Amino acid sequence: LLSSEWILIEEPSLNSTENENSELFFDVSRSDHCTNIGCRDFWRPARFGGFLDNKGKTHIAFHSNERVLLDCVTPMVANLFYVLIALCFVIALTSSLSFIMNLLPPPSGFLQWLKRNTIFEMCNMLLTLCVCVIALIAQCEIARVRPDCDVSLGGGVFMVCLAGMVSLRSWRDSARRPDDVLPIVDFERYAM
């Protein structure tokens, strides 16, 4: 959640005249080059603005606590990142509950049923999958706004995927029959 590299944006190399125009544009507007976006940019409420340049093209300005980004973050992308942050907190909560229930076995009842059927681990896997899908949607939205740039997922998304694989490991330990473990082992081999 502290990473600012969930989505990486690589601008294509420009010829000398386009580069001068681009530099002038960024100097006039006092904005930063949009090279990466992460959850760190969305810890505070987003502020958006817009303006028309000399050619009549509309630009969206995103103001975070540290920088101003032009034509990079739209309100849709900001909303997707707010959902990502919320899901990451839910994943941390359910992982903590699962850890506590594995450390201190609950008495019989509903909590024992949750532990025995690995409900929290399955929820973590589904939530991790949701985080990855939402990050892909955010990547596509940014690619739509910046069609001339290469937009890719960064290390923040892969850290969430690794956290989901750790949840798989605890799920594997709670399986009672060898046949239950085979799909998990196969997925771990595929993921590595």
C-alpha positions in Angstrom: 0.0 0.0 0.0 2.9 2.3 0.4 4.2 1.7 -3.1 3.9 4.2 -5.8 4.6 1.7 -8.5 1.4 -0.2 -9.0 1.1 1.0 -12.6 4.1 2.0 -14.7 3.9 4.4 -17.7 6.7 4.6 -20.2 6.5 7.4 -22.7 7.9 6.7 -26.2 11.0 8.5 -27.3 10.2 11.7 -29.1 12.0 13.6 -31.7 13.7 16.9 -30.7 10.9 19.3 -31.7 8.2 17.3 -29.9 10.4 16.9 -26.9 10.8 20.7 -26.6 7.1 21.2 -26.9 6.5 18.5 -24.2 9.0 20.1 -21.9 7.5 23.6 -22.4 4.0 22.1 -21.7 5.1 20.6 -18.4 7.1 23.7 -17.4 4.1 26.0 -18.0 1.7 23.8 -16.1 4.1 23.0 -13.2 3.2 19.3 -13.4 5.3 16.2 -13.0 5.9 13.6 -15.7 3.6 10.7 -15.1 5.8 7.6 -14.9 4.2 5.7 -12.1 1.0 5.6 -10.1 0.4 3.8 -6.9 -1.8 3.6 -3.8 0.5 6.1 -2.1 -0.9 8.8 -4.5 -4.4 8.2 -3.1 -4.0 8.3 0.7 -5.7 11.7 0.7 -8.9 12.7 -1.2 -8.2 13.3 -4.9 -8.5 16.8 -6.3 -9.1 17.2 -10.0 -8.9 20.2 -12.3 -8.8 20.8 -16.0 -7.7 23.3 -18.6 -7.6 23.9 -22.3 -4.2 24.2 -24.0 -3.3 26.5 -26.9 -4.5 23.9 -29.4 -7.9 23.6 -27.7 -7.3 20.2 -26.2 -8.7 19.5 -22.8 -6.4 18.2 -20.1 -7.2 16.6 -16.7 -4.9 17.6 -13.8 -4.8 15.3 -10.7 -3.5 16.8 -7.5 -2.0 14.5 -4.9 -0.2 15.5 -1.7 3.2 15.4 -3.5 2.7 16.0 -7.1 0.4 17.1 -10.0 -0.1 14.7 -12.9 -1.6 15.7 -16.2 -3.6 13.4 -18.5 -2.8 10.4 -16.3 -5.3 9.9 -13.5 -9.0 10.3 -14.2 -11.8 10.2 -11.5 -12.5 6.6 -12.6 -8.8 5.6 -12.0 -9.0 7.3 -8.6 -12.1 5.4 -7.6 -10.5 2.1 -8.7 -7.5 2.9 -6.5 -9.8 3.6 -3.5 -11.4 0.2 -4.0 -7.9 -1.4 -4.2 -6.9 0.2 -0.9 -10.1 -1.0 0.7 -9.6 -4.5 -0.6 -6.0 -4.6 0.6 -7.2 -3.7 4.1 -9.8 -6.4 4.1 -7.2 -8.9 2.9 -5.0 -7.9 5.8 -7.9 -8.2 8.3 -8.9 -11.7 7.1 -5.3 -12.9 7.0 -4.8 -11.7 10.6 -8.0 -13.5 11.7 -6.9 -16.6 9.9 -3.5 -16.4 11.6 -5.1 -16.0 15.0 -7.4 -18.9 14.5 -4.6 -21.1 13.5 -2.5 -20.0 16.4 -5.3 -20.2 19.0 -7.8 -22.9 17.9 -11.3 -21.7 18.6 -13.8 -23.8 20.6 -16.5 -25.7 18.8 -19.0 -23.7 16.9 -19.1 -21.3 14.0 -15.4 -20.2 14.4 -14.3 -23.9 14.4 -16.3 -24.4 11.2 -14.6 -21.4 9.6 -11.2 -22.7 10.5 -11.9 -26.3 9.4 -13.3 -25.3 6.0 -10.5 -22.7 5.4 -13.1 -20.0 4.7 -10.7 -17.1 5.4 -8.0 -18.5 3.1 -10.5 -18.9 0.3 -11.8 -15.4 0.9 -8.2 -14.1 0.7 -7.6 -15.9 -2.6 -10.8 -14.4 -4.1 -10.0 -10.9 -2.8 -6.5 -11.1 -4.2 -8.0 -12.1 -7.5 -10.3 -9.1 -7.3 -7.4 -6.8 -6.6 -5.5 -8.1 -9.6 -8.6 -7.7 -11.9 -9.2 -4.1 -10.6 -5.5 -3.2 -11.2 -5.8 -4.5 -14.8 -9.0 -2.4 -15.3 -7.1 0.7 -13.9 -4.2 -0.1 -16.3 -6.6 -0.3 -19.2 -8.2 3.0 -18.2 -4.9 4.7 -18.0 -3.9 3.2 -21.4 -7.1 4.6 -22.9 -6.2 8.1 -21.6 -2.5 7.8 -22.8 -2.7 5.7 -26.0 0.8 6.7 -27.1 2.5 5.3 -23.9 3.3 1.8 -22.8 1.3 1.1 -19.6 2.1 -1.9 -17.5 1.6 -3.3 -14.0 4.3 -2.6 -11.5 5.6 -4.2 -8.3 2.7 -3.2 -6.0 0.3 -5.6 -7.8 2.9 -8.4 -7.8 3.3 -8.0 -4.0 -0.4 -8.5 -3.5 -0.2 -11.7 -5.7 2.7 -13.0 -3.5 0.5 -12.4 -0.4 -2.2 -14.5 -2.0 0.3 -17.3 -2.6 1.3 -17.2 1.1 -2.4 -17.7 1.9 -2.4 -20.7 -0.4 0.5 -22.2 1.7 -1.6 -22.0 4.9 -4.5 -23.5 3.0 -2.3 -26.4 1.9 -1.3 -27.1 5.5 -4.9 -27.5 6.6 -5.9 -30.1 4.0 -6.8 -33.4 5.5 -6.6 -35.7 2.4 -3.6 -35.9 -0.1 -6.1 -35.4 -3.0 -7.1 -32.0 -1.6 -3.5 -30.8 -1.7 -2.8 -31.7 -5.4 -4.5 -28.7 -7.0 -2.8 -26.3 -4.6 0.6 -27.8 -5.2 0.1 -27.7 -9.0 -0.9 -24.0 -8.7 2.1 -23.2 -6.6 4.4 -24.8 -9.2 2.7 -22.8 -11.9 3.0 -19.6 -10.0 6.7 -20.0 -9.3 
